Structure formats: structure tokens, C-alpha cells
Amino acid sequence: MHAKTDSEVTSLDASSTTRSPRRAVYYVQSPSHDGEKTTTSLHSTPVLSPMGSPPHSHSSSSRFSGSRKINSHHRNHKPWKDIDVIEEEGLLQTEDRDRSLSRRYYFLAFVLGFFILFSFFSLILWGASRPMKPKIVIKSIKFDHLRVQAGSDATGVATDMITMNSTVKLTYRNTGTFFGVHVTGTPLDLSYSEIVIATGNLKKFYQSRKSQRLVSVAVMGNKIPLYGSGASLSSTTGMPTVPVPLKLSFVIRSRAYVLGRLVKPKYYKTVQCSINLDPKKIDVPVSLKNSCTYD
């Protein structure tokens, strides 16, 4: 053992100071409550000096500081992001609303356009079908049976009675190029001195486009009272001795279904024929081509 010199002591102090710096110790006093008693506990918390702090403490504190900055940055910008999200949702809702409205407008425009076009097309068809009126020609009438005899009416009044059977023939022609027609008519009335002495019914029929047919109608009367008008017709043979003026009248109705029941033009033809009944031409067809009018 030898005594240490001043230089050695100085060097040792310096090296020991360099190797392990002294750490300052602080005591934190925190109260603890246990019922009504209060005790004081001392906790020693070593606080490292800047020289003695380990290298990783600075980086962790830096990370903590950076995360705090980021969190504060997020907190500071969060309201703006909420506003942006709300605005974006509002824009999306507005766009959806505009799209739904535009679709409704398109649908209404389509329906309106279709209705206008369909109406225009129907009007064209109606206008095109109007001139295509059917042609009706009364060809002839044949008196199959005629007899005038004395009798009495339903009330017992004595008068001359007439019985007649006849056949009227006519041709019906549909001039329509793209539609058929349904044909009906009023009863065919054969009258003498304003008294209807015979009548017949036209059976309903359908006539296709651009076609025609011959129609026969039986016009008959059985014991029709003539009252005062029968004086010129009576004879001992039961047949008139002079020509008898007669009048034939009826109406033919035609209806075409061009576009279902939406476009259905109607055609009316009123026919009136003047006929001279010649007792010598019984059971012989009498031509009526030039004896009828058509309105």
C-alpha cells in the first residue's frame, strides 16, 4: 500500500464523475385516504439529468410529442371534415333527387308524346276512312203474292185488307281498303198512301274490305187494313186492276272498327224508292236501278 498522490486522486475523481454521474432524487408526497385517516406516502421518482438520459428516451418523447401534434391536428381538423362529409352527403341527396325528378319528367314526356302521336295517328286513320263510304244499289223487287179482300180490323171495323209477299234485292259494296264494316238497318217499309202494307228486316252481317255481296230481304204484310184507301184496289178477283203506286224506304247503318273501338267511323245511307205495282207483273222481278234515291 502506498499513499495516493494528489494527481491520482484528481484523475480518479474525474473518471468516476465521467462514468457515473450523480442522480438527483425528488420525493413526491401524495395523500392517500383510508376512511377518515389520512396518511402520507412518499414515492421516490428518479429524474434523470439531460446528461444521464438514455438515448431512447428522447426518441420516445419525440414520438409522444409527434403523436400529440398529430392528434391535436386531427382534433383541430375534425369539424372541417364533418362539414365536408355533410356537404358531400347533401350533394349526393340532391343528385339523387334530381335524378328521380328527371326520370319522372322523362316518363311524363314519354306518356304525353305517345298520347299525342297516337291521337295524331288515330286522326289520320279517321280522316282516311271517312271518304270510303259503302256503295248500296237497290236492284229489284219481286211481288210473289198480292191479294185484296174485305175484312175487319182488330176493333171490328169493316174495311179492305191487303196481303202481300215480296222480295227486295240489293248489292252492298265495302270500298274500304284497310277495314271491314258491320252492317245493320232499319226495317224496310213498303207503304201505300202513307199506310205501311209490308215490312221486312235486314239481317246484320259483316262485310270485309274491298268486297261486295247480294242481299235479299223478304218484305211481307198479312191482312193490313186499308180503310178508305183500299177502294181503288178492290176487285172481284182480289187483284188490283190498275197500277198501284208504292214507296219503299229504309236506312242502312254501317260501322267500321278501324283501330279497335277508338276509331270507328259510321256511315248512314237513307234509301227511298218509288215503285209502280203492275198487276200483270206478279212474280216477275221489277228493276229499281233508276227508281231510288240515296242520301
C-alpha positions as CSV (number, residue, x, y, z in Angstrom):
1,M,0.0,0.0,0.0
2,H,1.2,3.4,-0.9
3,A,-0.2,6.8,-0.4
4,K,-2.1,8.3,-3.4
5,T,-0.8,11.4,-4.8
6,D,-2.9,14.5,-5.5
7,S,-2.8,13.9,-9.2
8,E,-4.1,10.3,-8.8
9,V,-6.9,11.5,-6.7
10,T,-7.8,14.1,-9.1
11,S,-7.8,11.6,-12.0
12,L,-9.9,9.1,-10.1
13,D,-12.5,11.8,-9.3
14,A,-12.7,12.8,-12.9
15,S,-13.1,9.3,-14.2
16,S,-15.7,8.4,-11.6
17,T,-17.5,11.5,-12.4
18,T,-17.5,10.6,-16.1
19,R,-18.6,7.0,-15.5
20,S,-21.5,7.5,-13.2
21,P,-22.9,10.9,-12.7
22,R,-24.9,11.5,-9.6
23,R,-28.7,11.4,-10.0
24,A,-30.9,13.9,-8.2
25,V,-33.7,12.3,-6.2
26,Y,-37.0,14.0,-5.7
27,Y,-39.8,12.9,-3.4
28,V,-43.5,13.3,-4.3
29,Q,-45.9,13.4,-1.5
30,S,-49.4,12.1,-2.4
31,P,-52.2,11.9,0.2
32,S,-54.0,8.6,0.5
33,H,-57.3,8.3,2.1
34,D,-58.4,5.4,4.2
35,G,-61.7,6.2,5.7
36,E,-61.2,9.2,7.9
37,K,-57.5,8.7,8.4
38,T,-55.1,10.4,6.1
39,T,-51.7,9.1,5.5
40,T,-48.8,10.5,3.5
41,S,-46.8,8.2,1.3
42,L,-43.6,9.1,-0.2
43,H,-42.6,7.9,-3.6
44,S,-39.2,8.5,-4.9
45,T,-39.1,9.3,-8.6
46,P,-35.8,9.5,-10.1
47,V,-35.4,12.3,-12.5
48,L,-32.6,11.9,-15.0
49,S,-30.5,14.7,-15.9
50,P,-30.1,15.6,-19.6
51,M,-26.6,14.0,-19.4
52,G,-27.9,10.8,-17.9
53,S,-30.9,10.2,-20.0
54,P,-30.8,7.1,-22.1
55,P,-30.7,7.6,-25.9
56,H,-34.2,6.1,-26.4
57,S,-36.0,8.5,-24.1
58,H,-35.5,11.3,-26.4
59,S,-37.0,9.4,-29.4
60,S,-39.9,8.1,-27.3
61,S,-40.6,11.6,-26.1
62,S,-40.3,12.8,-29.7
63,R,-42.8,10.2,-30.8
64,F,-45.1,11.1,-28.0
65,S,-44.8,14.7,-28.9
66,G,-45.4,14.0,-32.6
67,S,-48.4,11.8,-31.8
68,R,-49.8,14.6,-29.7
69,K,-49.2,17.0,-32.5
70,I,-51.0,14.7,-34.9
71,N,-53.8,14.1,-32.5
72,S,-54.2,17.8,-31.9
73,H,-54.0,18.3,-35.7
74,H,-56.8,15.7,-36.2
75,R,-58.8,17.3,-33.4
76,N,-58.4,20.7,-35.0
77,H,-59.4,19.5,-38.4
78,K,-62.2,17.1,-37.4
79,P,-65.0,19.7,-37.6
80,W,-64.0,20.7,-41.1
81,K,-64.0,17.0,-42.2
82,D,-67.5,16.6,-40.7
83,I,-68.7,19.6,-42.6
84,D,-67.1,18.2,-45.8
85,V,-68.9,14.9,-45.2
86,I,-72.2,16.6,-44.6
87,E,-71.8,18.7,-47.7
88,E,-70.9,15.7,-49.8
89,E,-74.0,13.8,-48.4
90,G,-76.1,16.8,-49.2
91,L,-74.8,16.9,-52.7
92,L,-75.4,13.2,-53.2
93,Q,-79.0,13.5,-51.9
94,T,-79.5,16.5,-54.3
95,E,-78.2,14.5,-57.2
96,D,-80.5,11.5,-56.3
97,R,-83.4,13.9,-56.0
98,D,-82.6,15.5,-59.4
99,R,-82.2,12.0,-61.0
100,S,-85.6,10.9,-59.7
101,L,-87.2,14.1,-60.9
102,S,-85.6,13.8,-64.3
103,R,-86.8,10.2,-64.6
104,R,-90.4,11.4,-63.7
105,Y,-90.1,14.1,-66.3
106,Y,-88.9,11.7,-68.9
107,F,-91.7,9.3,-68.1
108,L,-94.3,12.0,-68.3
109,A,-92.8,13.3,-71.5
110,F,-92.9,9.8,-73.0
111,V,-96.5,9.3,-72.0
112,L,-97.5,12.7,-73.3
113,G,-95.6,12.2,-76.6
114,F,-97.1,8.7,-77.0
115,F,-100.6,10.1,-76.4
116,I,-100.0,12.9,-79.0
117,L,-98.6,10.6,-81.6
118,F,-101.4,8.0,-81.0
119,S,-104.0,10.7,-81.3
120,F,-102.5,12.1,-84.4
121,F,-102.3,8.6,-85.9
122,S,-105.9,7.9,-85.0
123,L,-106.9,11.2,-86.6
124,I,-105.2,10.3,-89.8
125,L,-106.9,6.9,-89.9
126,W,-110.3,8.5,-89.2
127,G,-109.7,11.1,-91.9
128,A,-108.6,8.4,-94.3
129,S,-111.6,6.2,-93.7
130,R,-114.3,8.9,-94.0
131,P,-114.3,9.0,-97.8
132,M,-114.5,5.2,-98.1
133,K,-118.3,5.1,-97.8
134,P,-120.1,1.9,-98.8
135,K,-122.0,1.7,-102.0
136,I,-125.6,0.5,-102.0
137,V,-127.7,-0.3,-105.0
138,I,-131.3,-1.5,-104.9
139,K,-131.5,-3.9,-107.8
140,S,-135.1,-5.2,-107.9
141,I,-138.3,-6.1,-106.2
142,K,-140.5,-9.1,-107.0
143,F,-144.1,-9.4,-105.8
144,D,-144.6,-13.1,-105.1
145,H,-148.2,-12.8,-103.8
146,L,-150.8,-10.0,-103.7
147,R,-154.4,-10.2,-102.6
148,V,-157.0,-7.6,-101.6
149,Q,-160.1,-8.7,-99.8
150,A,-162.8,-7.5,-97.5
151,G,-162.4,-7.9,-93.7
152,S,-162.3,-6.1,-90.4
153,D,-159.6,-4.7,-88.2
154,A,-158.9,-5.6,-84.5
155,T,-161.7,-3.3,-83.3
156,G,-164.3,-4.8,-85.7
157,V,-164.4,-2.0,-88.3
158,A,-165.1,-3.3,-91.7
159,T,-162.5,-2.4,-94.3
160,D,-160.5,-3.8,-97.2
161,M,-157.5,-5.9,-96.2
162,I,-154.3,-6.4,-98.2
163,T,-151.9,-9.4,-98.0
164,M,-148.5,-9.2,-99.8
165,N,-145.3,-11.1,-100.1
166,S,-142.3,-9.6,-101.9
167,T,-138.6,-9.9,-102.1
168,V,-136.2,-6.9,-102.4
169,K,-132.7,-7.5,-103.7
170,L,-129.8,-5.1,-103.2
171,T,-126.0,-5.1,-103.5
172,Y,-123.7,-3.9,-100.8
173,R,-120.1,-3.0,-101.5
174,N,-117.5,-2.1,-99.0
175,T,-115.0,0.3,-100.5
176,G,-112.7,0.4,-97.5
177,T,-109.1,-0.7,-98.4
178,F,-108.0,-1.5,-94.8
179,F,-111.1,-2.2,-92.7
180,G,-114.3,-4.2,-92.7
181,V,-117.7,-3.0,-91.7
182,H,-120.6,-4.2,-89.6
183,V,-123.9,-3.6,-91.4
184,T,-127.4,-3.2,-89.9
185,G,-130.5,-1.4,-91.0
186,T,-133.9,-0.2,-90.1
187,P,-137.0,-2.2,-91.3
188,L,-137.8,-2.0,-95.0
189,D,-141.2,-0.4,-95.1
190,L,-143.4,-0.7,-98.2
191,S,-146.2,1.8,-98.0
192,Y,-149.3,2.7,-99.9
193,S,-150.9,6.1,-99.4
194,E,-149.0,6.6,-96.1
195,I,-150.0,3.2,-94.9
196,V,-147.3,0.6,-94.3
197,I,-148.7,-2.5,-96.1
198,A,-145.5,-4.7,-95.8
199,T,-142.3,-4.7,-93.9
200,G,-139.0,-6.6,-93.7
201,N,-135.9,-6.8,-91.6
202,L,-132.3,-6.6,-92.9
203,K,-130.2,-9.2,-91.1
204,K,-127.0,-8.0,-89.6
205,F,-123.8,-9.0,-91.4
206,Y,-120.1,-8.2,-91.7
207,Q,-118.6,-7.1,-95.0
208,S,-114.8,-7.5,-95.4
209,R,-112.7,-4.8,-97.1
210,K,-112.9,-4.3,-100.8
211,S,-115.7,-6.8,-101.2
212,Q,-119.4,-6.9,-102.0
213,R,-122.5,-9.1,-101.6
214,L,-126.0,-9.5,-102.9
215,V,-128.6,-9.2,-100.1
216,S,-132.2,-10.4,-100.3
217,V,-134.8,-9.2,-97.9
218,A,-138.3,-10.6,-97.6
219,V,-140.9,-7.8,-97.3
220,M,-144.3,-9.1,-96.2
221,G,-147.7,-8.0,-94.8
222,N,-150.6,-10.0,-93.7
223,K,-154.2,-8.6,-93.7
224,I,-153.2,-5.0,-93.3
225,P,-156.3,-2.8,-93.1
226,L,-156.6,-0.2,-95.9
227,Y,-159.6,1.7,-94.6
228,G,-160.7,4.2,-97.2
229,S,-157.6,3.8,-99.4
230,G,-158.5,0.3,-100.5
231,A,-161.5,1.3,-102.6
232,S,-159.3,1.6,-105.8
233,L,-157.6,-1.7,-105.2
234,S,-160.6,-3.9,-104.6
235,S,-161.9,-6.1,-107.3
236,T,-163.9,-9.3,-107.7
237,T,-160.7,-11.3,-108.4
238,G,-158.9,-9.9,-105.4
239,M,-156.2,-8.4,-107.6
240,P,-155.8,-4.7,-108.4
241,T,-156.9,-3.8,-111.9
242,V,-154.7,-0.7,-112.3
243,P,-151.0,0.0,-111.3
244,V,-150.6,0.7,-107.7
245,P,-148.0,3.4,-106.6
246,L,-145.9,2.2,-103.7
247,K,-143.0,3.6,-101.7
248,L,-140.0,1.7,-100.3
249,S,-137.9,3.4,-97.6
250,F,-135.3,2.3,-95.1
251,V,-131.9,3.3,-93.6
252,I,-128.7,1.2,-93.8
253,R,-126.2,1.7,-91.0
254,S,-122.5,0.7,-91.4
255,R,-119.8,0.9,-88.7
256,A,-116.1,0.2,-89.2
257,Y,-113.7,-0.6,-86.4
258,V,-110.5,0.8,-87.9
259,L,-108.5,0.9,-84.7
260,G,-110.4,-1.2,-82.3
261,R,-113.2,0.8,-80.6
262,L,-111.1,4.0,-80.6
263,V,-111.5,4.8,-84.3
264,K,-114.9,3.6,-85.5
265,P,-116.4,5.7,-88.3
266,K,-120.1,5.3,-89.0
267,Y,-121.9,5.5,-92.4
268,Y,-125.6,6.1,-92.8
269,K,-127.5,5.7,-96.1
270,T,-131.2,6.6,-96.4
271,V,-132.8,4.8,-99.3
272,Q,-136.2,5.7,-100.9
273,C,-137.6,4.0,-103.9
274,S,-140.8,4.8,-105.9
275,I,-142.4,1.6,-107.2
276,N,-145.3,1.0,-109.6
277,L,-147.0,-2.2,-108.9
278,D,-148.3,-3.6,-112.1
279,P,-150.8,-6.4,-111.6
280,K,-149.6,-8.0,-114.8
281,K,-146.0,-8.4,-113.4
282,I,-146.7,-10.5,-110.4
283,D,-143.9,-13.0,-109.7
284,V,-141.6,-11.0,-112.1
285,P,-138.6,-9.0,-110.8
286,V,-139.1,-5.3,-111.3
287,S,-135.8,-3.3,-111.8
288,L,-135.3,-0.4,-109.3
289,K,-131.9,0.8,-110.5
290,N,-133.3,4.2,-111.7
291,S,-136.1,4.4,-109.1
292,C,-134.2,5.0,-105.9
293,T,-132.5,7.9,-104.2
294,Y,-129.6,7.6,-101.7
295,D,-128.9,10.2,-99.0
